[in-house]
Amino acid sequence: MVENVGIEGLSVPYIGKLDRKLYSCVTEDIATDDVIITDRQIQHIMQRHPGDYERFSRYIPEILRNPDFILEANKPNTAFVMKRIAVERSNFQLILRLRTSFDPTEYQNSIITFLKIDQRKWGKYLRNKKVLYRSE
């Protein structure tokens, strides 16, 4: 469930908490366990991946809590998270920027993008990216 929280006078959608131990495969230096998504990123998702946020955003907390895979992303301190949701018979990709002790204190762990992907892309990512975590 996504709810709005106030951070530094702004209202941003709060996603929930992440398991620092689980995401330590990306970086050991995770400064907070709170995860947000900004209105700007929601707009980005809605423009670039029409319908995905509106239809599937309710799965974001589950994807973060129980990913099938965490892959190495192109940027530092960033998680490339993938999850198959059986109810939807769909695969999802989520990019999460983790806040480290080197980031400004007002930063939070933040969702950069989120989208539904097909089986072909799912396989391509697993073949071409370094797997940091695989669920058992």
Secondary structure, DSSP 8 states (H G I E B T S, - for coil): --EEEEETTEEEEEEEE--HHHHTTT-S-----EEE--HHHHHHHHHHSTTHHHHHGGGHHHHHHS-SEEEE-SSTTEEEEEEEEGGGTEEEEEEEE---TTS-TT--EEEEEEEEE-HHHHHHHHHHS-EEEE--
